[in-house]
Amino acid sequence: MITVAKNPIFIFASVAFWINQYLEKSLGIFVPIYHAYGDDLMAMPVVFGICLQVMRWIHPMKNELTFTSKQLIIGLVYFSVVFEVFLPLLSTTYTADLLDVLCYSIGTLIFYKFMNKPALQSKKSQAL
């Protein structure tokens, strides 16, 4: 298996996010459906991908490290609560949307199925 930074899903999600941010923030161009849900769909593969890569740099298991489903669910719940409950209460910049939670969930499933693999396939691979 490949490292996180070379994973096509991670690359696609990261590039899609940055292109959208550039279009919106620099050019004032908003693609309606992507503006509403695209970044939310890309968020979890990018966030979990970065976290996994950093953990692999510092953890003794290195490229064999993967996240457990429990860890991913905790991350998903944390993201959902922060961005869909707390921040909308604190700022008008954020709006609560249950479909965003669905997008975070789909992104988490994509990460789990296609990215959360040891970089070096081995029968000794263990979760953190």
DSSP file with accessible surface (Angstrom, degrees, kcal/mol):
  #  RESIDUE AA STRUCTURE BP1 BP2  ACC     N-H-->O    O-->H-N    N-H-->O    O-->H-N    TCO  KAPPA ALPHA  PHI   PSI    X-CA   Y-CA   Z-CA
    1    1 A M              0   0  107      0, 0.0     2,-0.2     0, 0.0   120,-0.1   0.000 360.0 360.0 360.0 161.9    0.0    0.0    0.0
    2    2 A I        -     0   0   76      1,-0.1   115,-0.2   118,-0.1     5,-0.1  -0.503 360.0 -93.5 -97.8 162.3    1.1    3.6   -0.5
    3    3 A T    >>  -     0   0   40     -2,-0.2     3,-0.9     1,-0.1     4,-0.5  -0.281  40.3-107.2 -68.6 162.4    1.8    6.3    2.0
    4    4 A V  G >4 S+     0   0    6      1,-0.3     3,-1.7     2,-0.2     6,-0.2   0.916 117.2  55.5 -58.1 -46.4   -1.0    8.7    2.9
    5    5 A A  G 34 S+     0   0   57      1,-0.3    -1,-0.3    44,-0.1    45,-0.0   0.740 111.3  45.1 -64.1 -21.2    0.5   11.7    1.0
    6    6 A K  G <4 S+     0   0  149     -3,-0.9    -1,-0.3     4,-0.1    -2,-0.2   0.418  83.1 118.6-100.9   1.0    0.6    9.6   -2.2
    7    7 A N    <X  -     0   0   10     -3,-1.7     4,-2.6    -4,-0.5     5,-0.2  -0.521  64.1-139.3 -69.9 126.8   -2.9    8.2   -1.8
    8    8 A P  H  > S+     0   0   87      0, 0.0     4,-2.8     0, 0.0     5,-0.2   0.841 102.4  52.9 -58.3 -33.1   -5.0    9.3   -4.8
    9    9 A I  H  > S+     0   0   51      2,-0.2     4,-2.9     1,-0.2     5,-0.2   0.929 110.5  46.9 -68.7 -42.9   -8.0    9.9   -2.6
   10   10 A F  H  > S+     0   0   30     -6,-0.2     4,-2.6     2,-0.2     5,-0.2   0.936 114.6  47.3 -62.4 -44.9   -6.0   12.1   -0.3
   11   11 A I  H  X S+     0   0   81     -4,-2.6     4,-2.8     2,-0.2     5,-0.3   0.946 114.2  46.6 -62.3 -48.5   -4.5   14.0   -3.2
   12   12 A F  H  X S+     0   0  135     -4,-2.8     4,-3.0    -5,-0.2     5,-0.2   0.941 114.2  47.1 -59.5 -48.8   -8.0   14.5   -4.9
   13   13 A A  H  X S+     0   0    1     -4,-2.9     4,-2.2    -5,-0.2    -1,-0.2   0.917 114.6  47.0 -61.9 -42.8   -9.7   15.6   -1.7
   14   14 A S  H  X S+     0   0   19     -4,-2.6     4,-2.5    -5,-0.2     5,-0.2   0.936 115.2  44.5 -64.9 -46.9   -6.9   18.0   -0.8
   15   15 A V  H  X S+     0   0   75     -4,-2.8     4,-2.9    -5,-0.2     5,-0.3   0.925 112.8  51.5 -65.5 -43.0   -6.7   19.5   -4.3
   16   16 A A  H  X S+     0   0   19     -4,-3.0     4,-2.2    -5,-0.3    -1,-0.2   0.917 111.6  48.3 -60.3 -42.3  -10.5   19.8   -4.6
   17   17 A F  H  X S+     0   0   62     -4,-2.2     4,-2.5    -5,-0.2    -2,-0.2   0.951 114.1  44.8 -62.3 -49.9  -10.6   21.6   -1.2
   18   18 A W  H  X S+     0   0  167     -4,-2.5     4,-2.5     2,-0.2    -2,-0.2   0.884 112.3  51.1 -67.8 -36.9   -7.9   24.1   -2.1
   19   19 A I  H  X S+     0   0   91     -4,-2.9     4,-2.9    -5,-0.2    -1,-0.2   0.944 111.6  48.4 -63.2 -44.6   -9.3   24.8   -5.6
   20   20 A N  H  X S+     0   0    6     -4,-2.2     4,-2.7    -5,-0.3     5,-0.3   0.922 111.2  49.9 -61.9 -42.9  -12.7   25.4   -4.1
   21   21 A Q  H  X>S+     0   0   33     -4,-2.5     4,-3.1     2,-0.2     5,-0.5   0.919 111.9  48.4 -62.4 -41.4  -11.2   27.7   -1.4
   22   22 A Y  I  X>S+     0   0  133     -4,-2.5     4,-2.1     2,-0.2     5,-1.3   0.940 112.3  48.5 -63.4 -46.8   -9.3   29.7   -4.1
   23   23 A L  I  X5S+     0   0   44     -4,-2.9     6,-2.9     3,-0.2     4,-0.5   0.925 119.9  37.8 -59.1 -45.5  -12.4   30.0   -6.3
   24   24 A E  I  X5S+     0   0   17     -4,-2.7     4,-0.6     4,-0.2    -2,-0.2   0.949 125.2  34.0 -73.5 -50.0  -14.5   31.2   -3.4
   25   25 A K  I  <5S+     0   0  151     -4,-3.1    -3,-0.2    -5,-0.3    -2,-0.2   0.867 130.6  28.1 -79.3 -36.0  -12.1   33.4   -1.4
   26   26 A S  I  <<S+     0   0   77     -4,-2.1    -3,-0.2    -5,-0.5    -2,-0.1   0.844 134.1  24.7 -95.2 -38.8  -10.0   34.9   -4.3
   27   27 A L  H  <<S-     0   0   92     -5,-1.3    -3,-0.2    -4,-0.5    -4,-0.1   0.534  92.0-127.1-106.6  -9.4  -12.3   34.9   -7.3
   28   28 A G     <  +     0   0   49     -4,-0.6     2,-0.5    -5,-0.4    -4,-0.2   0.754  58.8 145.2  68.8  24.3  -15.8   35.0   -5.6
   29   29 A I        -     0   0   83     -6,-2.9     2,-0.5    -7,-0.2    -1,-0.2  -0.853  28.6-169.7 -99.6 125.0  -16.9   32.0   -7.6
   30   30 A F        -     0   0  110     -2,-0.5     3,-0.1    -3,-0.1   -10,-0.0  -0.962  15.2-156.0-119.5 118.9  -19.3   29.7   -5.8
   31   31 A V     >  -     0   0   67     -2,-0.5     4,-3.8     1,-0.2     5,-0.3  -0.854  24.6-140.4 -89.0 111.2  -20.2   26.3   -7.3
   32   32 A P  H  > S+     0   0  103      0, 0.0     4,-1.9     0, 0.0    -1,-0.2   0.843  91.0  35.0 -49.4 -57.9  -23.6   25.8   -5.5
   33   33 A I  H  >>S+     0   0  128      1,-0.2     4,-2.3     2,-0.2     5,-0.6   0.910 122.9  45.8 -69.6 -37.1  -23.6   22.1   -4.6
   34   34 A Y  I  >>S+     0   0   48      1,-0.2     4,-1.7     3,-0.2     5,-0.9   0.915 109.8  55.2 -69.8 -39.2  -19.9   21.9   -3.9
   35   35 A H  I  <5S+     0   0   94     -4,-3.8    -1,-0.2     1,-0.2    -2,-0.2   0.901 114.0  41.8 -57.7 -39.7  -20.1   25.2   -1.9
   36   36 A A  I  <5S-     0   0   37     -4,-1.9    -2,-0.2    -5,-0.3    -1,-0.2   0.886 140.0  -2.4 -76.5 -40.6  -22.8   23.6    0.3
   37   37 A Y  I  X5S+     0   0   58     -4,-2.3     4,-2.1    -5,-0.2    -3,-0.2   0.561 103.6  88.6-133.6 -11.8  -21.3   20.1    0.8
   38   38 A G  I  X<S+     0   0    6     -4,-1.7     4,-2.2    -5,-0.6     5,-0.2   0.937  93.6  44.9 -62.6 -50.4  -18.1   19.5   -1.1
   39   39 A D  H  ><S+     0   0   27     -5,-0.9     4,-1.7     1,-0.2    -1,-0.2   0.879 112.6  53.8 -62.6 -35.5  -15.6   20.7    1.5
   40   40 A D  H  > S+     0   0   28     -6,-0.2     4,-0.6     1,-0.2    -1,-0.2   0.884 109.3  48.2 -66.1 -36.3  -17.6   18.7    4.1
   41   41 A L  H  < S+     0   0   55     -4,-2.1    -2,-0.2     1,-0.2    -1,-0.2   0.873 116.5  42.8 -69.8 -36.8  -17.3   15.5    2.1
   42   42 A M  H  X S+     0   0   24     -4,-2.2     4,-1.8    -5,-0.2     5,-0.2   0.708  96.3  82.0 -81.8 -19.0  -13.5   16.1    1.5
   43   43 A A  H  X S+     0   0   18     -4,-1.7     4,-3.3     1,-0.2     5,-0.3   0.897  88.4  47.4 -58.0 -49.7  -12.8   17.1    5.1
   44   44 A M  H  X S+     0   0    1     -4,-0.6     4,-2.7     1,-0.2     5,-0.5   0.915 110.4  49.3 -69.5 -42.7  -12.5   13.7    6.8
   45   45 A P  H  > S+     0   0    4      0, 0.0     4,-1.5     0, 0.0    -1,-0.2   0.914 118.0  43.4 -59.8 -36.2  -10.2   12.0    4.3
   46   46 A V  H  X S+     0   0   24     -4,-1.8     4,-2.7     2,-0.2     5,-0.2   0.963 118.3  42.1 -71.9 -50.9   -7.9   15.1    4.5
   47   47 A V  H  X S+     0   0   50     -4,-3.3     4,-2.6    -5,-0.2     5,-0.2   0.953 120.1  41.9 -63.8 -50.6   -8.0   15.5    8.3
   48   48 A F  H  X S+     0   0   15     -4,-2.7     4,-2.8    -5,-0.3    -1,-0.2   0.879 114.0  54.4 -64.8 -35.6   -7.7   11.8    9.1
   49   49 A G  H  X S+     0   0    0     -4,-1.5     4,-2.4    -5,-0.5    -2,-0.2   0.934 110.5  44.5 -62.8 -45.8   -5.1   11.5    6.4
   50   50 A I  H  X S+     0   0   90     -4,-2.7     4,-2.6     2,-0.2     5,-0.2   0.935 114.5  49.7 -63.7 -45.1   -2.9   14.2    7.9
   51   51 A C  H  X S+     0   0   59     -4,-2.6     4,-2.6    -5,-0.2    -2,-0.2   0.921 111.6  48.5 -60.5 -43.9   -3.4   12.8   11.4
   52   52 A L  H  X S+     0   0    0     -4,-2.8     4,-2.4     2,-0.2    -1,-0.2   0.922 111.3  49.8 -63.8 -42.7   -2.5    9.3   10.2
   53   53 A Q  H  X S+     0   0   22     -4,-2.4     4,-1.5     2,-0.2    -2,-0.2   0.939 112.3  47.1 -63.2 -44.0    0.6   10.6    8.4
   54   54 A V  H  X S+     0   0   63     -4,-2.6     4,-1.4     1,-0.2     3,-0.4   0.934 112.0  50.8 -62.8 -44.2    1.8   12.6   11.5
   55   55 A M  H  X S+     0   0   54     -4,-2.6     4,-2.8     1,-0.2     3,-0.3   0.893 107.2  54.2 -61.2 -38.2    1.2    9.6   13.8
   56   56 A R  H  < S+     0   0    2     -4,-2.4    -1,-0.2     1,-0.2    -2,-0.2   0.816 105.3  54.3 -66.6 -28.9    3.2    7.4   11.4
   57   57 A W  H  < S+     0   0  166     -4,-1.5    -1,-0.2    -3,-0.4    -2,-0.2   0.839 122.1  27.2 -70.4 -33.0    6.1    9.8   11.7
   58   58 A I  H  < S+     0   0  121     -4,-1.4    -2,-0.2    -3,-0.3    -3,-0.1   0.645 101.3  88.0-107.1 -18.4    6.2    9.6   15.5
   59   59 A H  S >< S-     0   0   45     -4,-2.8     3,-1.9    -5,-0.2     6,-0.1  -0.600  76.9-126.3 -86.3 143.4    4.7    6.2   16.4
   60   60 A P  T 3  S+     0   0  117      0, 0.0    -1,-0.1     0, 0.0    -4,-0.1   0.789 108.7  61.5 -58.0 -26.5    7.0    3.2   16.7
   61   61 A M  T >  S+     0   0   46      1,-0.2     3,-2.2     2,-0.1     4,-0.2   0.643  82.4 178.1 -75.2 -14.1    4.8    1.2   14.3
   62   62 A K  G X   +     0   0  105     -3,-1.9     3,-1.6     1,-0.3    -1,-0.2  -0.186  66.6   4.4  50.3-124.7    5.5    3.8   11.6
   63   63 A N  G 3  S+     0   0   51      1,-0.3    56,-3.2    55,-0.1    57,-0.6   0.519 125.1  67.3 -72.8  -4.2    3.8    2.8    8.3
   64   64 A E  G <  S+     0   0   34     -3,-2.2    62,-0.3    54,-0.2    -1,-0.3   0.619  77.6 110.2 -85.3 -14.7    2.1   -0.2    9.8
   65   65 A L    <   +     0   0    0     -3,-1.6     2,-0.3    -4,-0.2    62,-0.2  -0.363  40.3 169.7 -67.3 136.4   -0.1    2.1   12.0
   66   66 A T  B     -a  127   0A  19     60,-0.6    62,-2.2    -2,-0.1     2,-0.3  -0.936  33.5-109.1-136.3 162.5   -3.8    2.3   11.2
   67   67 A F        -     0   0   20     -2,-0.3     2,-0.1    60,-0.2    60,-0.0  -0.715  30.6-122.3 -90.9 146.2   -6.7    3.9   13.1
   68   68 A T     >  -     0   0   41     -2,-0.3     4,-2.0    60,-0.2     5,-0.2  -0.411  24.5-113.1 -78.2 161.1   -9.3    1.8   14.8
   69   69 A S  H  > S+     0   0   67      1,-0.2     4,-2.5     2,-0.2     5,-0.2   0.875 119.2  57.2 -63.2 -33.5  -13.0    2.2   13.9
   70   70 A K  H  > S+     0   0  153      1,-0.2     4,-2.4     2,-0.2    -1,-0.2   0.925 105.7  49.1 -62.7 -43.3  -13.5    3.5   17.4
   71   71 A Q  H  > S+     0   0   61      1,-0.2     4,-2.3     2,-0.2    -1,-0.2   0.902 111.5  49.6 -62.8 -39.5  -10.9    6.2   16.9
   72   72 A L  H  X S+     0   0    4     -4,-2.0     4,-2.6     2,-0.2    -2,-0.2   0.903 110.0  50.3 -67.8 -38.2  -12.5    7.2   13.6
   73   73 A I  H  X S+     0   0  101     -4,-2.5     4,-2.9     2,-0.2     5,-0.2   0.921 109.7  50.9 -66.2 -41.1  -16.0    7.4   15.2
   74   74 A I  H  X S+     0   0  102     -4,-2.4     4,-2.7     1,-0.2    -2,-0.2   0.933 111.9  47.6 -61.6 -43.2  -14.7    9.6   18.0
   75   75 A G  H  X S+     0   0   19     -4,-2.3     4,-2.7     2,-0.2    -2,-0.2   0.912 112.2  49.8 -62.4 -42.3  -13.1   11.9   15.4
   76   76 A L  H  X S+     0   0   27     -4,-2.6     4,-2.6     2,-0.2    -2,-0.2   0.935 112.9  45.7 -62.1 -47.2  -16.3   12.0   13.4
   77   77 A V  H  X S+     0   0   80     -4,-2.9     4,-2.9     2,-0.2     5,-0.3   0.932 112.9  50.9 -63.8 -43.8  -18.4   12.8   16.4
   78   78 A Y  H  X S+     0   0  155     -4,-2.7     4,-2.7    -5,-0.2     5,-0.3   0.948 112.5  45.7 -58.3 -50.6  -15.9   15.5   17.6
   79   79 A F  H  X S+     0   0   33     -4,-2.7     4,-2.7     1,-0.2     5,-0.3   0.918 114.2  49.3 -58.4 -46.1  -15.9   17.1   14.1
   80   80 A S  H  X S+     0   0   13     -4,-2.6     4,-2.1    -5,-0.2     5,-0.3   0.917 113.3  45.2 -62.3 -44.9  -19.7   17.0   13.9
   81   81 A V  H  X>S+     0   0   53     -4,-2.9     5,-2.3    -5,-0.2     4,-1.6   0.940 116.6  44.8 -67.2 -45.3  -20.3   18.5   17.4
   82   82 A V  I  <>S+     0   0   31     -4,-2.7     5,-2.7    -5,-0.3    -2,-0.2   0.961 124.0  32.3 -63.5 -50.9  -17.7   21.3   16.9
   83   83 A F  I  <5S+     0   0   64     -4,-2.7    -1,-0.2    -5,-0.3    -2,-0.2   0.715 129.1  34.5 -85.5 -19.4  -18.7   22.3   13.4
   84   84 A E  I  <5S+     0   0   16     -4,-2.1    -3,-0.2    -5,-0.3    -1,-0.2   0.531 131.8  19.4-113.6  -7.4  -22.5   21.6   13.5
   85   85 A V  I  X5S+     0   0   71     -4,-1.6     4,-1.2    -5,-0.3    -3,-0.2   0.656 125.6  33.8-121.2 -64.6  -23.4   22.4   17.1
   86   86 A F  I  ><S+     0   0  114     -5,-2.3     4,-1.5     1,-0.2     3,-0.4   0.941 117.0  47.4 -67.7 -52.3  -20.9   24.7   18.9
   87   87 A L  H  ><S+     0   0   40     -5,-2.7     4,-2.1    -6,-0.3     7,-0.3   0.907 109.7  53.0 -62.5 -40.1  -19.6   26.9   16.2
   88   88 A P  H  4 S+     0   0   31      0, 0.0    -1,-0.2     0, 0.0    -2,-0.2   0.840 109.7  51.1 -63.1 -27.5  -23.1   27.8   14.8
   89   89 A L  H  < S+     0   0  137     -4,-1.2    -2,-0.2    -3,-0.4    -3,-0.1   0.803 116.4  40.2 -74.4 -27.7  -24.0   28.8   18.4
   90   90 A L  H  < S+     0   0  141     -4,-1.5     2,-0.3    -3,-0.3    -1,-0.2   0.678 122.2  26.1 -95.0 -21.0  -21.0   31.0   18.7
   91   91 A S    ><  -     0   0   40     -4,-2.1     3,-1.0    -5,-0.2    -1,-0.2  -0.998  56.3-141.3-149.0 142.1  -20.8   32.6   15.3
   92   92 A T  T 3  S+     0   0  144     -2,-0.3    -1,-0.1     1,-0.2    -3,-0.0   0.577  97.3  78.5 -77.0  -8.1  -23.2   33.5   12.4
   93   93 A T  T 3  S+     0   0  114     -6,-0.1     2,-0.3     2,-0.0    -1,-0.2   0.816  92.6  58.8 -65.6 -29.1  -20.3   32.5   10.0
   94   94 A Y    <   -     0   0   96     -3,-1.0     2,-0.4    -7,-0.3    -3,-0.1  -0.779  67.2-164.7-106.7 144.9  -21.3   28.8   10.7
   95   95 A T        -     0   0  106     -2,-0.3     2,-0.3   -12,-0.1    -8,-0.1  -0.987  22.9-121.9-127.5 139.2  -24.6   27.1   10.1
   96   96 A A        +     0   0   66     -2,-0.4     2,-0.3   -11,-0.1   -12,-0.1  -0.615  36.8 169.3 -78.0 134.9  -25.8   23.8   11.5
   97   97 A D    >>  -     0   0   48     -2,-0.3     3,-1.0     1,-0.1     4,-1.0  -0.903  31.6-154.2-151.5 116.7  -26.7   21.3    8.8
   98   98 A L  H 3> S+     0   0  152     -2,-0.3     4,-1.8     1,-0.3     5,-0.1   0.796  97.7  63.9 -63.0 -27.0  -27.4   17.6    9.3
   99   99 A L  H 3> S+     0   0   85      1,-0.2     4,-2.2     2,-0.2    -1,-0.3   0.819  95.6  59.4 -67.8 -26.4  -26.4   16.9    5.7
  100  100 A D  H <> S+     0   0   13     -3,-1.0     4,-2.7     2,-0.2    -1,-0.2   0.913 103.3  51.3 -63.4 -41.2  -22.9   18.1    6.6
  101  101 A V  H  X S+     0   0   39     -4,-1.0     4,-2.4     2,-0.2    -2,-0.2   0.904 107.9  52.4 -63.0 -38.5  -22.8   15.3    9.3
  102  102 A L  H  X S+     0   0   93     -4,-1.8     4,-2.6     2,-0.2    -1,-0.2   0.926 109.8  49.0 -62.1 -42.4  -23.8   12.9    6.5
  103  103 A C  H  X S+     0   0   15     -4,-2.2     4,-2.7     2,-0.2    -2,-0.2   0.912 110.3  50.1 -63.6 -42.7  -20.9   14.2    4.4
  104  104 A Y  H  X S+     0   0    6     -4,-2.7     4,-2.3     1,-0.2    -1,-0.2   0.906 111.4  50.4 -60.2 -39.9  -18.5   13.9    7.3
  105  105 A S  H  X S+     0   0   38     -4,-2.4     4,-2.4     2,-0.2    -2,-0.2   0.916 110.7  47.3 -65.4 -43.8  -19.8   10.3    7.7
  106  106 A I  H  X S+     0   0   71     -4,-2.6     4,-2.5     2,-0.2    -2,-0.2   0.928 112.3  50.5 -63.6 -43.6  -19.3    9.4    4.1
  107  107 A G  H  X S+     0   0    0     -4,-2.7     4,-2.5     1,-0.2    -2,-0.2   0.893 109.6  50.9 -61.4 -39.0  -15.8   10.9    4.1
  108  108 A T  H  X S+     0   0   12     -4,-2.3     4,-2.8     2,-0.2    -1,-0.2   0.920 110.0  49.6 -65.0 -42.6  -15.0    8.9    7.2
  109  109 A L  H  X S+     0   0  109     -4,-2.4     4,-2.8     2,-0.2     5,-0.3   0.906 110.2  50.8 -62.2 -41.3  -16.2    5.7    5.5
  110  110 A I  H  X>S+     0   0   53     -4,-2.5     4,-2.5     2,-0.2     5,-0.5   0.934 111.9  47.4 -62.0 -44.9  -14.1    6.5    2.4
  111  111 A F  I  X>S+     0   0    0     -4,-2.5     5,-2.3     1,-0.2     4,-2.2   0.947 113.8  47.9 -59.8 -47.9  -11.0    7.0    4.7
  112  112 A Y  I  <5S+     0   0  105     -4,-2.8    -2,-0.2     1,-0.2    -1,-0.2   0.918 118.5  38.6 -60.7 -45.0  -11.7    3.8    6.5
  113  113 A K  I  <5S+     0   0  126     -4,-2.8    -1,-0.2    -5,-0.2    -2,-0.2   0.849 132.6  18.2 -77.1 -36.3  -12.2    1.7    3.4
  114  114 A F  I  <5S+     0   0  120     -4,-2.5    -3,-0.2    -5,-0.3    -2,-0.2   0.616 130.7  29.9-117.0 -16.6   -9.6    3.1    1.1
  115  115 A M  I  <<S+     0   0    7     -4,-2.2     2,-2.3    -5,-0.5    -3,-0.2   0.680  92.4  82.6-118.1 -27.8   -7.0    5.0    3.0
  116  116 A N      < +     0   0   12     -5,-2.3    -1,-0.1    -6,-0.2   -50,-0.0  -0.350  69.3 118.4 -82.5  59.4   -6.7    3.5    6.5
  117  117 A K  S    S-     0   0   70     -2,-2.3   -52,-0.1  -115,-0.2     4,-0.1  -0.921  74.0 -96.1-123.6 149.3   -4.3    0.7    5.4
  118  118 A P        -     0   0   13      0, 0.0   -54,-0.2     0, 0.0     3,-0.1  -0.376  27.4-134.6 -61.0 141.9   -0.7    0.0    6.4
  119  119 A A  S    S+     0   0    4    -56,-3.2     2,-0.6     1,-0.2   -55,-0.2   0.840 101.7  44.1 -67.8 -30.5    1.7    1.5    3.9
  120  120 A L  S    S-     0   0  109    -57,-0.6    -1,-0.2  -118,-0.1     2,-0.1  -0.942  96.0-130.6-115.2 106.7    3.6   -1.8    4.0
  121  121 A Q        +     0   0  122     -2,-0.6     2,-0.3    -3,-0.1   -57,-0.1  -0.368  44.4 153.8 -59.0 128.1    1.1   -4.7    3.8
  122  122 A S    >   -     0   0   44     -2,-0.1     3,-1.2   -58,-0.1    -2,-0.0  -0.992  54.8-129.1-155.0 149.0    1.9   -7.2    6.5
  123  123 A K  T 3  S+     0   0  215     -2,-0.3    -1,-0.1     1,-0.2    -2,-0.0   0.667 109.2  63.6 -73.2 -14.4    0.2   -9.8    8.5
  124  124 A K  T 3  S+     0   0  171      2,-0.1    -1,-0.2    -3,-0.0    -3,-0.0   0.439  73.0 130.9 -87.5  -0.1    1.6   -8.2   11.6
  125  125 A S    <   -     0   0   36     -3,-1.2     2,-0.3    -5,-0.1   -60,-0.1  -0.299  34.3-178.4 -59.2 134.2   -0.2   -4.9   11.0
  126  126 A Q        -     0   0  129    -62,-0.3   -60,-0.6   -65,-0.1     2,-0.1  -0.927  26.3-112.0-131.6 156.9   -2.0   -3.7   14.1
  127  127 A A  B      a   66   0A  46     -2,-0.3   -60,-0.2   -62,-0.2   -62,-0.1  -0.450 360.0 360.0 -81.6 161.1   -4.2   -0.8   15.0
  128  128 A L              0   0   72    -62,-2.2   -60,-0.2    -2,-0.1    -1,-0.1  -0.346 360.0 360.0 -64.0 360.0   -3.1    2.0   17.3
